[in-house]
Amino acid sequence: MYKGNKYNFKPKHKSKYKGNPTKIIARSSWELKLMVKLDNHPDVIEWSSEGVIIPYKSPIDDRIHRYFMDFYVKFKNTKDEIVTMMIEVKPLAQTKPPVKRKNQQKKTFLREVMTWGVNDAKWKAAREFAKKKNWIFEIFTEKDLDVRF
Protein backbone atom coordinates (compact mmCIF):
# COMPACT_ATOMS: atom_id res chain seq x y z
CA MET A 1 0.00 0.00 0.00
CA TYR A 2 1.19 3.52 -0.85
CA LYS A 3 2.29 5.50 2.21
CA GLY A 4 3.46 8.85 0.79
CA ASN A 5 1.64 12.14 0.27
CA LYS A 6 -1.50 12.15 -1.86
CA TYR A 7 -3.02 15.15 -3.57
CA ASN A 8 -6.48 15.57 -5.08
CA PHE A 9 -6.28 17.12 -8.55
CA LYS A 10 -9.11 19.09 -10.09
CA PRO A 11 -8.55 19.62 -13.84
CA LYS A 12 -9.50 22.87 -15.56
CA HIS A 13 -10.12 20.97 -18.80
CA LYS A 14 -12.29 18.08 -17.63
CA SER A 15 -13.12 16.97 -21.17
CA LYS A 16 -9.44 16.04 -21.73
CA TYR A 17 -9.43 13.64 -18.79
CA LYS A 18 -10.27 10.03 -19.67
CA GLY A 19 -11.97 8.76 -16.53
CA ASN A 20 -13.73 10.39 -13.60
CA PRO A 21 -12.31 13.94 -13.30
CA THR A 22 -13.56 14.21 -9.70
CA LYS A 23 -11.40 11.31 -8.51
CA ILE A 24 -7.90 12.14 -9.73
CA ILE A 25 -5.20 11.38 -7.15
CA ALA A 26 -1.56 12.44 -7.49
CA ARG A 27 0.68 10.18 -5.41
CA SER A 28 3.56 12.66 -5.35
CA SER A 29 4.25 16.33 -5.96
CA TRP A 30 6.00 15.28 -9.18
CA GLU A 31 2.84 13.54 -10.42
CA LEU A 32 0.84 16.62 -9.45
CA LYS A 33 3.21 18.82 -11.47
CA LEU A 34 2.82 16.57 -14.50
CA MET A 35 -0.98 16.55 -14.13
CA VAL A 36 -1.03 20.35 -14.30
CA LYS A 37 1.10 20.24 -17.46
CA LEU A 38 -1.07 17.60 -19.12
CA ASP A 39 -4.27 19.43 -18.22
CA ASN A 40 -3.05 22.76 -19.59
CA HIS A 41 -0.92 21.74 -22.58
CA PRO A 42 -2.71 22.64 -25.84
CA ASP A 43 -1.32 19.61 -27.71
CA VAL A 44 -2.64 17.08 -25.19
CA ILE A 45 -5.81 15.54 -26.58
CA GLU A 46 -6.60 13.23 -23.67
CA TRP A 47 -4.92 11.80 -20.60
CA SER A 48 -5.60 9.63 -17.59
CA SER A 49 -3.95 8.68 -14.32
CA GLU A 50 -3.64 4.99 -13.43
CA GLY A 51 -6.08 4.19 -16.24
CA VAL A 52 -3.93 1.60 -18.01
CA ILE A 53 -3.40 -1.70 -16.19
CA ILE A 54 -0.64 -4.04 -17.37
CA PRO A 55 -0.12 -7.60 -16.08
CA TYR A 56 3.46 -8.47 -15.13
CA LYS A 57 5.24 -11.37 -13.46
CA SER A 58 6.98 -10.44 -10.22
CA PRO A 59 10.48 -11.87 -9.73
CA ILE A 60 9.81 -11.87 -5.98
CA ASP A 61 6.94 -14.37 -5.85
CA ASP A 62 6.82 -15.53 -9.50
CA ARG A 63 3.13 -14.57 -9.69
CA ILE A 64 1.17 -12.31 -12.02
CA HIS A 65 0.39 -8.85 -10.61
CA ARG A 66 -1.25 -5.72 -12.02
CA TYR A 67 0.82 -2.64 -12.88
CA PHE A 68 -1.19 0.58 -12.79
CA MET A 69 0.63 2.89 -15.19
CA ASP A 70 1.00 6.40 -13.76
CA PHE A 71 -0.18 8.18 -16.91
CA TYR A 72 -1.71 7.56 -20.32
CA VAL A 73 -1.42 10.54 -22.71
CA LYS A 74 -2.58 11.08 -26.27
CA PHE A 75 -1.09 14.19 -27.85
CA LYS A 76 -0.18 15.88 -31.12
CA ASN A 77 3.60 15.97 -31.65
CA THR A 78 5.63 18.62 -33.51
CA LYS A 79 4.98 16.81 -36.82
CA ASP A 80 1.20 17.02 -36.21
CA GLU A 81 1.06 13.25 -35.64
CA ILE A 82 -1.17 11.77 -32.93
CA VAL A 83 1.01 9.90 -30.44
CA THR A 84 -0.01 7.77 -27.46
CA MET A 85 2.38 7.52 -24.54
CA MET A 86 2.42 5.79 -21.18
CA ILE A 87 4.44 7.57 -18.51
CA GLU A 88 5.83 6.27 -15.23
CA VAL A 89 7.08 8.93 -12.77
CA LYS A 90 10.03 7.79 -10.64
CA PRO A 91 13.04 9.31 -8.90
CA LEU A 92 16.14 9.02 -11.11
CA ALA A 93 17.86 6.89 -8.45
CA GLN A 94 15.14 4.22 -8.80
CA THR A 95 15.60 3.91 -12.57
CA LYS A 96 19.00 2.21 -12.24
CA PRO A 97 20.05 -1.05 -10.58
CA PRO A 98 21.10 -0.40 -6.97
CA VAL A 99 24.76 -0.41 -6.03
CA LYS A 100 25.73 -1.36 -2.49
CA ARG A 101 27.08 1.67 -0.68
CA LYS A 102 29.77 1.56 1.95
CA ASN A 103 28.25 1.02 5.41
CA GLN A 104 24.81 0.36 3.92
CA GLN A 105 22.75 -2.09 5.94
CA LYS A 106 22.10 -5.43 4.24
CA LYS A 107 18.37 -5.09 4.83
CA THR A 108 18.26 -1.69 3.10
CA PHE A 109 20.25 -2.94 0.12
CA LEU A 110 18.08 -6.06 -0.17
CA ARG A 111 14.94 -3.89 -0.19
CA GLU A 112 16.45 -1.73 -2.95
CA VAL A 113 17.34 -4.83 -5.00
CA MET A 114 13.82 -6.22 -4.61
CA THR A 115 12.25 -2.87 -5.57
CA TRP A 116 14.50 -2.67 -8.61
CA GLY A 117 13.60 -6.23 -9.63
CA VAL A 118 9.87 -5.53 -9.44
CA ASN A 119 10.20 -2.19 -11.25
CA ASP A 120 12.33 -3.77 -13.98
CA ALA A 121 9.69 -6.50 -14.49
CA LYS A 122 6.94 -3.86 -14.66
CA TRP A 123 8.87 -1.79 -17.19
CA LYS A 124 9.63 -4.78 -19.41
CA ALA A 125 5.92 -5.63 -19.44
CA ALA A 126 5.06 -1.98 -20.18
CA ARG A 127 7.52 -1.85 -23.10
CA GLU A 128 6.01 -5.02 -24.60
CA PHE A 129 2.47 -3.71 -24.06
CA ALA A 130 3.34 -0.36 -25.68
CA LYS A 131 5.08 -2.02 -28.63
CA LYS A 132 2.00 -4.17 -29.38
CA LYS A 133 -0.22 -1.06 -29.43
CA ASN A 134 2.30 1.13 -31.29
CA TRP A 135 2.50 3.39 -28.23
CA ILE A 136 5.52 4.86 -26.44
CA PHE A 137 6.55 4.01 -22.88
CA GLU A 138 8.68 6.54 -20.98
CA ILE A 139 9.96 6.88 -17.44
CA PHE A 140 9.97 10.51 -16.33
CA THR A 141 12.27 11.52 -13.49
CA GLU A 142 12.72 14.78 -11.66
CA LYS A 143 14.93 15.86 -14.59
CA ASP A 144 12.15 15.34 -17.15
CA LEU A 145 9.28 17.21 -15.58
CA ASP A 146 9.79 20.23 -17.82
CA VAL A 147 9.65 18.07 -20.95
CA ARG A 148 7.97 19.55 -24.01
CA PHE A 149 5.68 17.45 -26.17
Residue pairs with C-beta under 8 A, 6 or more apart in sequence:
2 27
4 27
4 28
5 27
5 28
5 29
6 25
6 26
6 27
7 25
7 26
7 29
7 31
7 32
8 24
8 25
8 26
9 24
9 25
9 26
9 32
9 35
9 36
9 39
9 49
10 21
10 22
10 24
11 17
11 21
11 24
11 35
11 39
12 39
12 40
13 39
13 40
14 21
16 38
16 39
16 44
16 45
16 46
16 47
17 24
17 39
17 46
17 47
17 48
18 46
18 47
18 48
18 51
18 72
19 48
19 49
19 51
24 35
24 49
25 49
25 50
26 32
26 35
26 49
27 70
28 89
30 89
30 140
30 142
30 145
31 49
31 70
31 71
31 89
33 145
34 71
34 87
34 89
34 140
34 145
35 49
37 145
38 44
38 47
38 71
38 73
39 47
41 75
41 149
43 75
43 76
43 77
43 149
44 73
44 74
44 75
44 149
45 74
45 75
45 76
45 82
46 73
46 74
47 71
47 72
47 73
47 74
48 71
48 72
49 70
49 71
50 68
50 69
50 70
51 69
51 72
52 68
52 69
52 72
52 86
52 129
53 66
53 67
53 68
53 69
54 66
54 67
54 69
54 122
54 125
54 126
54 129
55 64
55 65
55 66
55 67
55 125
56 64
56 65
56 66
56 67
56 121
56 122
56 124
56 125
56 126
57 63
57 64
57 65
57 121
57 125
58 64
58 65
58 118
58 121
59 117
59 118
59 120
59 121
60 114
60 117
60 118
67 122
67 125
67 126
69 86
69 87
69 88
69 126
70 87
70 88
70 89
71 85
71 86
71 87
71 88
71 89
72 84
72 85
72 86
72 87
73 84
73 85
73 86
73 87
74 82
74 83
74 84
74 85
75 82
75 83
75 85
75 149
76 82
76 83
76 149
77 83
77 149
78 149
83 136
84 133
84 134
84 135
84 136
85 135
85 136
85 137
85 138
86 126
86 129
86 130
86 135
86 136
86 137
86 138
87 138
87 139
87 140
88 122
88 123
88 126
88 137
88 138
88 139
88 140
89 139
89 140
89 141
90 119
90 139
90 140
90 141
91 141
91 142
92 141
92 142
92 143
94 115
94 116
94 119
95 119
95 139
95 141
97 116
97 120
98 109
98 112
98 113
98 115
98 116
100 109
101 109
123 137
123 139
126 137
127 137
129 135
129 137
130 136
130 137
138 144
140 147
